[in-house]
Amino acid sequence: MSFPEELLADQEEIVLHLRGHWKAAVAPSLVLILAVAGLTMGWVMLPPSEGGRIGLLMVVAIMVYYGSRYGVQPLLRWRCTEYVLTTERLLIQRGVLVRERRDLPLNRINDHTMAQSLLDRMFGSGTLTIDSVGDQSAVLAGVPAAQLVQSTLYELIELAPADDEEEPVSEDPARAAGRG
């Protein structure tokens, strides 16, 4: 899935387009598998009597609740979260039904830290916390190749022009060309 180009400025280019690490989808997938297994066991093992049908309805209700709450919902949240690092800003886009997009200009970022648990270090993922001017911060949880993302972010911040820098305006075009 590519990021919509119409959201980018004229000279802006996508450097990294990321989604959360795949390890975030493992536990919800296991919950879904267990919910389907529970449904199947209830259907096969409960007798076809009135009490068995009531028991089966209870098993269906419980498995559908847990499967959707702890399986489908986290999977959708993981699938609908994107981190896009461009030459000018960091875009964080979240949301299944209601889309939330947050932009952090690179020239306003003043600190970024990375945290990795033992499991994160084994998979190469991590959590980036990015602080910007004005006490705003963004947390990118479960970023794949977190060290690469952090070093790329550092390089782009160094290349980003500062807010107070303006293009020098020359009064004499011949003098600006070095002829005067």
C-alpha positions as YAML, in Angstrom:
chain: A
units: angstrom
residues:
- id: 1
  name: MET
  ca: [0.00, 0.00, 0.00]
- id: 2
  name: SER
  ca: [1.57, 3.26, -1.07]
- id: 3
  name: PHE
  ca: [1.19, 6.59, 0.65]
- id: 4
  name: PRO
  ca: [-0.99, 9.13, -1.24]
- id: 5
  name: GLU
  ca: [1.28, 11.47, -3.18]
- id: 6
  name: GLU
  ca: [-1.24, 14.34, -2.99]
- id: 7
  name: LEU
  ca: [-0.43, 14.74, 0.72]
- id: 8
  name: LEU
  ca: [3.16, 15.69, -0.08]
- id: 9
  name: ALA
  ca: [4.49, 19.16, -0.82]
- id: 10
  name: ASP
  ca: [6.05, 20.05, -4.20]
- id: 11
  name: GLN
  ca: [9.68, 19.14, -3.50]
- id: 12
  name: GLU
  ca: [8.95, 16.62, -0.75]
- id: 13
  name: GLU
  ca: [9.99, 12.99, -1.22]
- id: 14
  name: ILE
  ca: [9.22, 9.89, 0.83]
- id: 15
  name: VAL
  ca: [12.35, 8.50, 2.51]
- id: 16
  name: LEU
  ca: [10.80, 5.75, 4.65]
- id: 17
  name: HIS
  ca: [7.27, 4.35, 4.70]
- id: 18
  name: LEU
  ca: [6.79, 2.08, 7.70]
- id: 19
  name: ARG
  ca: [4.14, 0.10, 9.49]
- id: 20
  name: GLY
  ca: [4.49, -1.41, 12.95]
- id: 21
  name: HIS
  ca: [6.67, -4.51, 13.24]
- id: 22
  name: TRP
  ca: [4.99, -7.81, 12.35]
- id: 23
  name: LYS
  ca: [5.54, -9.12, 15.88]
- id: 24
  name: ALA
  ca: [2.62, -6.91, 16.96]
- id: 25
  name: ALA
  ca: [0.30, -9.08, 14.86]
- id: 26
  name: VAL
  ca: [1.37, -12.42, 16.37]
- id: 27
  name: ALA
  ca: [-0.62, -12.33, 19.63]
- id: 28
  name: PRO
  ca: [-3.88, -11.10, 18.01]
- id: 29
  name: SER
  ca: [-3.53, -13.79, 15.33]
- id: 30
  name: LEU
  ca: [-3.12, -16.45, 18.02]
- id: 31
  name: VAL
  ca: [-6.22, -15.12, 19.79]
- id: 32
  name: LEU
  ca: [-8.19, -15.42, 16.54]
- id: 33
  name: ILE
  ca: [-6.95, -18.98, 16.00]
- id: 34
  name: LEU
  ca: [-7.90, -19.92, 19.57]
- id: 35
  name: ALA
  ca: [-11.35, -18.33, 19.17]
- id: 36
  name: VAL
  ca: [-12.00, -20.33, 15.99]
- id: 37
  name: ALA
  ca: [-10.72, -23.49, 17.73]
- id: 38
  name: GLY
  ca: [-13.04, -22.81, 20.68]
- id: 39
  name: LEU
  ca: [-16.00, -22.34, 18.33]
- id: 40
  name: THR
  ca: [-15.18, -25.57, 16.52]
- id: 41
  name: MET
  ca: [-14.79, -27.53, 19.75]
- id: 42
  name: GLY
  ca: [-18.07, -26.17, 21.09]
- id: 43
  name: TRP
  ca: [-19.88, -27.05, 17.88]
- id: 44
  name: VAL
  ca: [-18.43, -30.58, 17.74]
- id: 45
  name: MET
  ca: [-18.55, -31.50, 21.44]
- id: 46
  name: LEU
  ca: [-21.84, -30.04, 22.65]
- id: 47
  name: PRO
  ca: [-24.88, -32.30, 22.21]
- id: 48
  name: PRO
  ca: [-27.63, -31.35, 19.74]
- id: 49
  name: SER
  ca: [-30.19, -30.96, 22.56]
- id: 50
  name: GLU
  ca: [-31.77, -27.75, 23.84]
- id: 51
  name: GLY
  ca: [-29.12, -27.39, 26.57]
- id: 52
  name: GLY
  ca: [-26.37, -28.01, 24.00]
- id: 53
  name: ARG
  ca: [-27.71, -25.23, 21.77]
- id: 54
  name: ILE
  ca: [-27.81, -22.81, 24.70]
- id: 55
  name: GLY
  ca: [-24.24, -23.80, 25.61]
- id: 56
  name: LEU
  ca: [-23.18, -23.37, 21.99]
- id: 57
  name: LEU
  ca: [-24.72, -19.88, 21.88]
- id: 58
  name: MET
  ca: [-22.78, -18.99, 25.03]
- id: 59
  name: VAL
  ca: [-19.55, -20.34, 23.53]
- id: 60
  name: VAL
  ca: [-20.23, -18.40, 20.29]
- id: 61
  name: ALA
  ca: [-20.89, -15.18, 22.22]
- id: 62
  name: ILE
  ca: [-17.73, -15.53, 24.31]
- id: 63
  name: MET
  ca: [-15.49, -16.50, 21.36]
- id: 64
  name: VAL
  ca: [-16.87, -13.74, 19.12]
- id: 65
  name: TYR
  ca: [-16.32, -11.16, 21.88]
- id: 66
  name: TYR
  ca: [-12.74, -12.23, 22.65]
- id: 67
  name: GLY
  ca: [-11.90, -12.83, 19.00]
- id: 68
  name: SER
  ca: [-13.08, -9.39, 17.95]
- id: 69
  name: ARG
  ca: [-11.83, -7.50, 21.02]
- id: 70
  name: TYR
  ca: [-8.39, -9.07, 21.34]
- id: 71
  name: GLY
  ca: [-7.89, -10.40, 17.81]
- id: 72
  name: VAL
  ca: [-9.54, -8.37, 15.07]
- id: 73
  name: GLN
  ca: [-9.35, -4.93, 16.73]
- id: 74
  name: PRO
  ca: [-5.57, -5.01, 17.41]
- id: 75
  name: LEU
  ca: [-4.91, -6.42, 13.93]
- id: 76
  name: LEU
  ca: [-6.90, -3.61, 12.31]
- id: 77
  name: ARG
  ca: [-5.15, -1.02, 14.48]
- id: 78
  name: TRP
  ca: [-1.75, -2.44, 13.47]
- id: 79
  name: ARG
  ca: [-2.70, -2.58, 9.79]
- id: 80
  name: CYS
  ca: [-4.06, 0.99, 9.73]
- id: 81
  name: THR
  ca: [-1.08, 2.66, 11.43]
- id: 82
  name: GLU
  ca: [1.59, 4.14, 9.17]
- id: 83
  name: TYR
  ca: [4.76, 6.11, 9.80]
- id: 84
  name: VAL
  ca: [6.05, 8.11, 6.84]
- id: 85
  name: LEU
  ca: [9.38, 9.91, 6.99]
- id: 86
  name: THR
  ca: [9.85, 12.44, 4.20]
- id: 87
  name: THR
  ca: [12.55, 14.96, 3.41]
- id: 88
  name: GLU
  ca: [10.57, 17.65, 5.28]
- id: 89
  name: ARG
  ca: [8.45, 16.01, 7.98]
- id: 90
  name: LEU
  ca: [7.35, 12.94, 9.86]
- id: 91
  name: LEU
  ca: [3.75, 11.87, 9.24]
- id: 92
  name: ILE
  ca: [1.95, 9.57, 11.64]
- id: 93
  name: GLN
  ca: [-1.34, 8.22, 10.35]
- id: 94
  name: ARG
  ca: [-3.68, 6.12, 12.50]
- id: 95
  name: GLY
  ca: [-7.27, 5.02, 12.51]
- id: 96
  name: VAL
  ca: [-9.63, 2.36, 11.24]
- id: 97
  name: LEU
  ca: [-12.91, 4.22, 10.85]
- id: 98
  name: VAL
  ca: [-11.75, 7.71, 11.81]
- id: 99
  name: ARG
  ca: [-8.39, 8.68, 10.32]
- id: 100
  name: GLU
  ca: [-5.99, 10.76, 12.42]
- id: 101
  name: ARG
  ca: [-2.90, 12.26, 10.79]
- id: 102
  name: ARG
  ca: [-0.15, 14.10, 12.63]
- id: 103
  name: ASP
  ca: [2.68, 16.01, 10.97]
- id: 104
  name: LEU
  ca: [5.94, 16.90, 12.71]
- id: 105
  name: PRO
  ca: [8.21, 19.16, 10.65]
- id: 106
  name: LEU
  ca: [11.80, 17.95, 10.84]
- id: 107
  name: ASN
  ca: [13.13, 21.42, 11.62]
- id: 108
  name: ARG
  ca: [11.00, 21.51, 14.80]
- id: 109
  name: ILE
  ca: [12.26, 18.21, 16.23]
- id: 110
  name: ASN
  ca: [14.75, 18.81, 19.02]
- id: 111
  name: ASP
  ca: [15.18, 15.32, 20.50]
- id: 112
  name: HIS
  ca: [14.56, 11.70, 19.58]
- id: 113
  name: THR
  ca: [15.22, 8.62, 21.68]
- id: 114
  name: MET
  ca: [14.94, 4.92, 21.03]
- id: 115
  name: ALA
  ca: [14.04, 2.23, 23.55]
- id: 116
  name: GLN
  ca: [14.37, -1.50, 22.93]
- id: 117
  name: SER
  ca: [13.40, -4.41, 25.13]
- id: 118
  name: LEU
  ca: [15.26, -7.70, 24.84]
- id: 119
  name: LEU
  ca: [12.60, -9.02, 22.45]
- id: 120
  name: ASP
  ca: [12.79, -5.78, 20.43]
- id: 121
  name: ARG
  ca: [16.57, -6.16, 20.15]
- id: 122
  name: MET
  ca: [16.17, -9.73, 18.91]
- id: 123
  name: PHE
  ca: [13.73, -8.61, 16.19]
- id: 124
  name: GLY
  ca: [15.45, -5.29, 15.43]
- id: 125
  name: SER
  ca: [12.40, -3.25, 16.36]
- id: 126
  name: GLY
  ca: [11.98, -0.54, 18.96]
- id: 127
  name: THR
  ca: [10.02, 2.44, 20.20]
- id: 128
  name: LEU
  ca: [11.03, 5.92, 19.04]
- id: 129
  name: THR
  ca: [10.02, 8.90, 21.14]
- id: 130
  name: ILE
  ca: [10.30, 12.16, 19.23]
- id: 131
  name: ASP
  ca: [10.13, 15.50, 21.05]
- id: 132
  name: SER
  ca: [9.52, 18.70, 19.16]
- id: 133
  name: VAL
  ca: [9.41, 22.39, 19.97]
- id: 134
  name: GLY
  ca: [6.42, 23.35, 22.10]
- id: 135
  name: ASP
  ca: [6.34, 20.31, 24.41]
- id: 136
  name: GLN
  ca: [4.85, 18.10, 21.73]
- id: 137
  name: SER
  ca: [6.00, 14.53, 21.42]
- id: 138
  name: ALA
  ca: [5.19, 11.54, 19.27]
- id: 139
  name: VAL
  ca: [5.68, 7.90, 20.14]
- id: 140
  name: LEU
  ca: [6.31, 5.45, 17.30]
- id: 141
  name: ALA
  ca: [5.78, 2.06, 18.91]
- id: 142
  name: GLY
  ca: [7.08, -1.15, 17.40]
- id: 143
  name: VAL
  ca: [9.06, 0.41, 14.57]
- id: 144
  name: PRO
  ca: [10.91, -2.16, 12.44]
- id: 145
  name: ALA
  ca: [14.64, -1.52, 11.96]
- id: 146
  name: ALA
  ca: [14.48, 1.10, 14.71]
- id: 147
  name: GLN
  ca: [18.21, 1.90, 14.66]
- id: 148
  name: LEU
  ca: [18.13, 2.56, 10.91]
- id: 149
  name: VAL
  ca: [15.04, 4.74, 11.29]
- id: 150
  name: GLN
  ca: [16.66, 6.73, 14.10]
- id: 151
  name: SER
  ca: [19.89, 7.32, 12.15]
- id: 152
  name: THR
  ca: [17.92, 8.26, 9.00]
- id: 153
  name: LEU
  ca: [15.82, 10.66, 11.08]
- id: 154
  name: TYR
  ca: [19.00, 12.21, 12.48]
- id: 155
  name: GLU
  ca: [20.46, 12.68, 9.00]
- id: 156
  name: LEU
  ca: [17.26, 14.27, 7.70]
- id: 157
  name: ILE
  ca: [17.06, 16.62, 10.70]
- id: 158
  name: GLU
  ca: [20.62, 17.76, 10.01]
- id: 159
  name: LEU
  ca: [19.74, 18.43, 6.35]
- id: 160
  name: ALA
  ca: [16.43, 20.19, 7.11]
- id: 161
  name: PRO
  ca: [16.58, 23.99, 6.86]
- id: 162
  name: ALA
  ca: [15.90, 25.92, 10.06]
- id: 163
  name: ASP
  ca: [12.75, 28.02, 10.40]
- id: 164
  name: ASP
  ca: [14.63, 31.30, 10.69]
- id: 165
  name: GLU
  ca: [16.79, 30.71, 7.61]
- id: 166
  name: GLU
  ca: [15.61, 32.66, 4.61]
- id: 167
  name: GLU
  ca: [16.83, 32.79, 1.06]
- id: 168
  name: PRO
  ca: [19.28, 35.68, 0.65]
- id: 169
  name: VAL
  ca: [17.87, 38.29, -1.70]
- id: 170
  name: SER
  ca: [20.42, 40.01, -3.91]
- id: 171
  name: GLU
  ca: [19.87, 43.58, -5.01]
- id: 172
  name: ASP
  ca: [22.22, 43.43, -7.96]
- id: 173
  name: PRO
  ca: [21.94, 40.27, -10.15]
- id: 174
  name: ALA
  ca: [25.34, 40.92, -11.79]
- id: 175
  name: ARG
  ca: [27.08, 41.16, -8.40]
- id: 176
  name: ALA
  ca: [25.33, 37.96, -7.25]
- id: 177
  name: ALA
  ca: [26.66, 36.14, -10.33]
- id: 178
  name: GLY
  ca: [30.21, 37.22, -9.45]
- id: 179
  name: ARG
  ca: [30.69, 39.71, -12.25]
- id: 180
  name: GLY
  ca: [30.53, 42.91, -10.30]
...
